[in-house]
Amino acid sequence: MGLGFTVLPHFAVDDFLKSNLIKTHPLPTLIKETIYLCHHINRPLLNRMKRMVMHVKDWM
């Protein structure tokens, strides 16, 4: 058994289909984190991953 938590943007919680099954705790200060994209240098990215990276870059 384990216990875990994650920090999600408010819109992700609002859009979660089963939001009644999760608990939220508002934070008093804004959290801002850097996002890193990593992959193996010797393995080419699959087309589906290239598409995902493109969408993430467009979103940012």
Order of alpha helices (4+ residues) and beta strands (2+ residues): alpha-alpha
